[in-house]
Amino acid sequence: VQLVESGGGLVQAGGSLRLACAASGIIFSNHIMGWYRQAPGMQRDMVARITPGSSTIYADSVKGRFTITRDNGKSTIYLQMNSLKPEDTAVYYCNAVHMATPHYPDLGSWGQGTQVTVSS
């Protein structure tokens, strides 16, 4: 299994970034995909998740600003991040977990992470 994230970078507060995660080695349509983030000294937290049928859930802190989507034909998910805040600064990780174990992301696979830095 390989999850490759891209799209991170440095942006000013109020700006936008779009992350992408390309998956290989899995049956994409059987997996719940998600974005998680980890700031220095903090635990890794869920940002957004999307089911194969494109149902979504978001952390309260990003609702209305971030949008997760998936392209099953390209085995890729995206995270559109708008109105970015300094507190969004973190390493963002892509996760793929089989539908049989939806509540256990650590049983799935993780990408290597991409840094997002929001300056004030």
TIMARVEX-226060 format. One record per residue (C-alpha): residue number from 0; residue in three letters; x, y, z. Coordinates in nm, 3 decimals, m for minus. Example, Ala and Ser with C-alpha at 12.3 -4.5 7.8 and 13.67 -1.06 7.14 Angstrom:
BEGIN
+-----+------+---------+---------+---------+
| pos | code |       x |       y |       z |
+-----+------+---------+---------+---------+
|   0 |  ALA |   1.230 |  m0.450 |   0.780 |
|   1 |  SER |   1.367 |  m0.106 |   0.714 |
+-----+------+---------+---------+---------+
# end
This chain:
BEGIN
+-----+------+---------+---------+---------+
| pos | code |       x |       y |       z |
+-----+------+---------+---------+---------+
|   0 |  VAL |   0.000 |   0.000 |   0.000 |
|   1 |  GLN |   0.126 |   0.343 |  m0.087 |
|   2 |  LEU |  m0.031 |   0.677 |  m0.006 |
|   3 |  VAL |   0.147 |   0.979 |  m0.152 |
|   4 |  GLU |   0.048 |   1.324 |  m0.035 |
|   5 |  SER |   0.119 |   1.647 |  m0.217 |
|   6 |  GLY |   0.018 |   2.012 |  m0.210 |
|   7 |  GLY |   0.149 |   2.132 |   0.124 |
|   8 |  GLY |   0.339 |   2.453 |   0.166 |
|   9 |  LEU |   0.354 |   2.796 |   0.321 |
|  10 |  VAL |   0.057 |   3.029 |   0.295 |
|  11 |  GLN |  m0.058 |   3.347 |   0.466 |
|  12 |  ALA |  m0.356 |   3.349 |   0.697 |
|  13 |  GLY |  m0.677 |   3.369 |   0.497 |
|  14 |  GLY |  m0.524 |   3.188 |   0.204 |
|  15 |  SER |  m0.599 |   2.851 |   0.048 |
|  16 |  LEU |  m0.421 |   2.526 |  m0.024 |
|  17 |  ARG |  m0.530 |   2.202 |  m0.187 |
|  18 |  LEU |  m0.383 |   1.874 |  m0.071 |
|  19 |  ALA |  m0.396 |   1.554 |  m0.273 |
|  20 |  CYS |  m0.336 |   1.192 |  m0.176 |
|  21 |  ALA |  m0.286 |   0.928 |  m0.443 |
|  22 |  ALA |  m0.342 |   0.570 |  m0.331 |
|  23 |  SER |  m0.205 |   0.251 |  m0.480 |
|  24 |  GLY |  m0.198 |  m0.112 |  m0.370 |
|  25 |  ILE |  m0.552 |  m0.106 |  m0.230 |
|  26 |  ILE |  m0.903 |  m0.150 |  m0.365 |
|  27 |  PHE |  m0.981 |   0.218 |  m0.332 |
|  28 |  SER |  m1.358 |   0.172 |  m0.343 |
|  29 |  ASN |  m1.345 |  m0.048 |  m0.030 |
|  30 |  HIS |  m1.166 |   0.210 |   0.182 |
|  31 |  ILE |  m1.266 |   0.504 |   0.393 |
|  32 |  MET |  m1.014 |   0.778 |   0.326 |
|  33 |  GLY |  m0.919 |   1.052 |   0.563 |
|  34 |  TRP |  m0.696 |   1.346 |   0.642 |
|  35 |  TYR |  m0.538 |   1.381 |   0.983 |
|  36 |  ARG |  m0.299 |   1.642 |   1.116 |
|  37 |  GLN |  m0.037 |   1.664 |   1.385 |
|  38 |  ALA |   0.109 |   1.985 |   1.521 |
|  39 |  PRO |   0.439 |   1.983 |   1.714 |
|  40 |  GLY |   0.393 |   1.834 |   2.060 |
|  41 |  MET |   0.032 |   1.743 |   1.989 |
|  42 |  GLN |  m0.150 |   1.421 |   1.912 |
|  43 |  ARG |  m0.263 |   1.334 |   1.562 |
|  44 |  ASP |  m0.623 |   1.441 |   1.511 |
|  45 |  MET |  m0.884 |   1.369 |   1.248 |
|  46 |  VAL |  m0.950 |   1.656 |   1.009 |
|  47 |  ALA |  m1.192 |   1.499 |   0.760 |
|  48 |  ARG |  m1.300 |   1.157 |   0.639 |
|  49 |  ILE |  m1.489 |   1.038 |   0.333 |
|  50 |  THR |  m1.657 |   0.705 |   0.265 |
|  51 |  PRO |  m1.658 |   0.525 |  m0.069 |
|  52 |  GLY |  m2.003 |   0.671 |  m0.124 |
|  53 |  SER |  m1.867 |   1.021 |  m0.049 |
|  54 |  SER |  m2.032 |   1.072 |   0.287 |
|  55 |  THR |  m1.813 |   1.307 |   0.486 |
|  56 |  ILE |  m1.737 |   1.410 |   0.841 |
|  57 |  TYR |  m1.524 |   1.700 |   0.960 |
|  58 |  ALA |  m1.360 |   1.816 |   1.275 |
|  59 |  ASP |  m1.552 |   2.108 |   1.422 |
|  60 |  SER |  m1.248 |   2.332 |   1.384 |
|  61 |  VAL |  m1.249 |   2.302 |   1.004 |
|  62 |  LYS |  m1.621 |   2.284 |   0.922 |
|  63 |  GLY |  m1.716 |   2.539 |   0.662 |
|  64 |  ARG |  m1.353 |   2.599 |   0.563 |
|  65 |  PHE |  m1.222 |   2.260 |   0.446 |
|  66 |  THR |  m1.376 |   2.023 |   0.191 |
|  67 |  ILE |  m1.275 |   1.662 |   0.136 |
|  68 |  THR |  m1.350 |   1.493 |  m0.194 |
|  69 |  ARG |  m1.253 |   1.171 |  m0.366 |
|  70 |  ASP |  m1.205 |   1.060 |  m0.724 |
|  71 |  ASN |  m1.254 |   0.685 |  m0.728 |
|  72 |  GLY |  m1.139 |   0.662 |  m1.088 |
|  73 |  LYS |  m0.802 |   0.815 |  m0.996 |
|  74 |  SER |  m0.778 |   0.655 |  m0.649 |
|  75 |  THR |  m0.714 |   1.001 |  m0.512 |
|  76 |  ILE |  m0.858 |   1.218 |  m0.241 |
|  77 |  TYR |  m0.833 |   1.592 |  m0.202 |
|  78 |  LEU |  m0.857 |   1.840 |   0.081 |
|  79 |  GLN |  m0.946 |   2.192 |  m0.022 |
|  80 |  MET |  m0.848 |   2.424 |   0.261 |
|  81 |  ASN |  m0.981 |   2.779 |   0.258 |
|  82 |  SER |  m0.963 |   3.065 |   0.507 |
|  83 |  LEU |  m0.655 |   2.908 |   0.659 |
|  84 |  LYS |  m0.554 |   3.009 |   1.011 |
|  85 |  PRO |  m0.217 |   2.988 |   1.188 |
|  86 |  GLU |  m0.364 |   2.715 |   1.409 |
|  87 |  ASP |  m0.405 |   2.498 |   1.098 |
|  88 |  THR |  m0.026 |   2.467 |   1.085 |
|  89 |  ALA |   0.063 |   2.097 |   1.109 |
|  90 |  VAL |   0.183 |   1.795 |   0.920 |
|  91 |  TYR |  m0.114 |   1.657 |   0.730 |
|  92 |  TYR |  m0.138 |   1.281 |   0.684 |
|  93 |  CYS |  m0.352 |   1.077 |   0.448 |
|  94 |  ASN |  m0.513 |   0.759 |   0.583 |
|  95 |  ALA |  m0.683 |   0.463 |   0.420 |
|  96 |  VAL |  m0.880 |   0.216 |   0.629 |
|  97 |  HIS |  m1.093 |  m0.073 |   0.511 |
|  98 |  MET |  m1.467 |  m0.036 |   0.546 |
|  99 |  ALA |  m1.467 |  m0.344 |   0.775 |
| 100 |  THR |  m1.274 |  m0.151 |   1.042 |
| 101 |  PRO |  m1.396 |   0.207 |   1.005 |
| 102 |  HIS |  m1.324 |   0.314 |   1.363 |
| 103 |  TYR |  m0.962 |   0.199 |   1.367 |
| 104 |  PRO |  m0.758 |   0.418 |   1.133 |
| 105 |  ASP |  m0.436 |   0.279 |   1.279 |
| 106 |  LEU |  m0.528 |  m0.058 |   1.131 |
| 107 |  GLY |  m0.506 |   0.105 |   0.791 |
| 108 |  SER |  m0.225 |   0.276 |   0.606 |
| 109 |  TRP |  m0.068 |   0.619 |   0.639 |
| 110 |  GLY |   0.108 |   0.848 |   0.400 |
| 111 |  GLN |   0.439 |   1.014 |   0.479 |
| 112 |  GLY |   0.278 |   1.349 |   0.557 |
| 113 |  THR |   0.295 |   1.694 |   0.403 |
| 114 |  GLN |   0.373 |   2.013 |   0.592 |
| 115 |  VAL |   0.122 |   2.296 |   0.594 |
| 116 |  THR |   0.239 |   2.623 |   0.747 |
| 117 |  VAL |   0.008 |   2.921 |   0.785 |
| 118 |  SER |   0.174 |   3.250 |   0.871 |
| 119 |  SER |  m0.006 |   3.529 |   1.054 |
+-----+------+---------+---------+---------+
# end
